[in-house]
Amino acid sequence: MPLIRISLRNGKTPAYRKALADGVYLALRETFNVPEDDLFVTVSEHEGDNFFYGANYLDIPRSDDLVIIQLTVSNTRTIDQKKALFRRIVEKLGADPGLRPEDVFINLIEVEKENWSFGHGIAQYAQGN
């Protein structure tokens, strides 16, 4: 935990994509107390004809720099922790790689702890494994 999926339009540098992954991971460590090395991230780039978004949904002006972040986590966090996470991700990504707050879209998916297997076909977080 967590599983981080980041989607964006293609054309960004490897350093930009790494800054996205690092920023989200560090924000999770700070607000959700994620352990060191609990790092599982995919970054997917999409051609413009495979990346669609509401440019002004909820009166938030988005650009083609939009980044969609989907986080799958165990359902153990409070609403205040979730709000802190969202704020911290925006702060981190604003600092590096310089993403505008309007271009950070976050979706949090919560699952029961027993729904994870980190290897060996074992449900490491399930009671009685």
C-alpha positions as CSV (number, residue, x, y, z in Angstrom):
1,M,0.0,0.0,0.0
2,P,-0.4,2.4,-1.7
3,L,-0.6,1.8,-5.5
4,I,0.0,5.0,-7.4
5,R,-1.1,5.4,-11.0
6,I,-0.3,8.7,-12.8
7,S,-1.6,9.6,-16.2
8,L,-0.6,12.5,-18.4
9,R,-0.3,13.6,-22.0
10,N,2.9,12.5,-23.6
11,G,5.9,14.6,-24.2
12,K,7.3,15.2,-20.7
13,T,10.9,14.4,-19.8
14,P,11.9,11.5,-17.6
15,A,12.9,14.0,-14.9
16,Y,9.4,15.5,-15.0
17,R,7.7,12.1,-14.7
18,K,10.1,11.1,-11.8
19,A,9.2,14.4,-10.0
20,L,5.5,13.5,-10.3
21,A,6.1,10.0,-8.8
22,D,8.4,11.3,-6.1
23,G,6.1,14.1,-5.1
24,V,3.1,11.9,-4.7
25,Y,5.1,9.3,-2.8
26,L,6.6,11.9,-0.4
27,A,3.1,13.4,0.2
28,L,1.8,10.0,1.1
29,R,4.7,9.4,3.4
30,E,4.1,12.7,5.2
31,T,0.3,12.5,5.5
32,F,-0.6,8.8,5.5
33,N,2.5,7.5,7.3
34,V,3.5,5.3,4.4
35,P,6.6,3.3,5.3
36,E,9.9,3.9,3.5
37,D,10.3,1.7,0.4
38,D,6.6,1.1,0.1
39,L,6.8,2.5,-3.4
40,F,4.7,1.1,-6.3
41,V,4.1,3.6,-9.1
42,T,3.2,3.5,-12.7
43,V,3.3,6.6,-14.9
44,S,1.4,6.4,-18.2
45,E,1.7,8.8,-21.0
46,H,-1.1,9.2,-23.6
47,E,-1.4,10.8,-27.0
48,G,-3.8,13.7,-27.1
49,D,-6.4,11.6,-28.8
50,N,-6.4,9.2,-25.9
51,F,-6.5,11.8,-23.0
52,F,-9.8,13.6,-22.4
53,Y,-10.9,15.9,-19.6
54,G,-13.4,18.6,-18.8
55,A,-11.4,21.8,-19.3
56,N,-13.6,23.8,-16.9
57,Y,-15.5,21.3,-14.8
58,L,-16.4,22.8,-11.4
59,D,-15.0,26.1,-12.7
60,I,-11.5,24.9,-12.5
61,P,-9.5,25.9,-15.7
62,R,-7.4,22.9,-16.7
63,S,-4.7,22.8,-19.4
64,D,-3.1,20.1,-21.4
65,D,-0.6,19.7,-18.5
66,L,-3.4,18.0,-16.5
67,V,-2.1,15.1,-14.4
68,I,-4.6,12.4,-13.3
69,I,-3.5,10.7,-10.1
70,Q,-5.3,7.5,-8.9
71,L,-4.3,6.1,-5.5
72,T,-5.4,2.8,-4.2
73,V,-4.9,2.6,-0.4
74,S,-6.2,0.7,2.6
75,N,-9.3,2.2,4.1
76,T,-7.7,3.3,7.3
77,R,-7.4,7.1,6.9
78,T,-9.5,9.9,8.3
79,I,-11.1,12.6,6.2
80,D,-8.6,15.1,7.6
81,Q,-5.7,12.9,6.5
82,K,-7.2,12.7,3.0
83,K,-7.6,16.4,2.8
84,A,-4.0,16.9,4.0
85,L,-2.8,14.4,1.4
86,F,-4.6,16.2,-1.4
87,R,-3.1,19.6,-0.3
88,R,0.4,18.2,0.1
89,I,0.4,16.5,-3.3
90,V,-0.6,19.9,-4.9
91,E,2.2,21.6,-2.9
92,K,4.8,19.0,-3.8
93,L,3.9,19.0,-7.5
94,G,3.8,22.8,-7.6
95,A,7.3,23.0,-6.3
96,D,8.6,20.2,-8.6
97,P,7.9,19.8,-11.5
98,G,6.1,23.1,-11.4
99,L,2.5,21.9,-11.9
100,R,-0.4,24.3,-11.5
101,P,-2.9,23.4,-8.8
102,E,-5.6,23.4,-11.4
103,D,-3.9,20.7,-13.3
104,V,-3.8,18.1,-10.4
105,F,-6.7,15.7,-10.4
106,I,-6.7,13.1,-7.6
107,N,-8.9,10.1,-7.2
108,L,-8.6,8.0,-4.0
109,I,-9.7,4.4,-4.0
110,E,-10.0,2.7,-0.6
111,V,-9.9,-1.1,-0.2
112,E,-10.0,-3.5,2.7
113,K,-6.5,-4.4,4.0
114,E,-6.9,-8.1,3.0
115,N,-7.1,-7.1,-0.7
116,W,-3.4,-6.7,-1.1
117,S,-0.7,-9.3,-2.0
118,F,2.8,-7.9,-2.3
119,G,4.3,-11.2,-3.5
120,H,4.4,-14.9,-3.0
121,G,0.6,-15.1,-3.4
122,I,0.2,-14.1,0.3
123,A,-2.3,-11.6,1.6
124,Q,0.3,-9.9,3.9
125,Y,-2.2,-7.6,5.6
126,A,-4.9,-10.2,6.1
127,Q,-5.3,-11.7,9.6
128,G,-4.0,-15.2,9.7
129,N,-2.4,-14.9,6.2
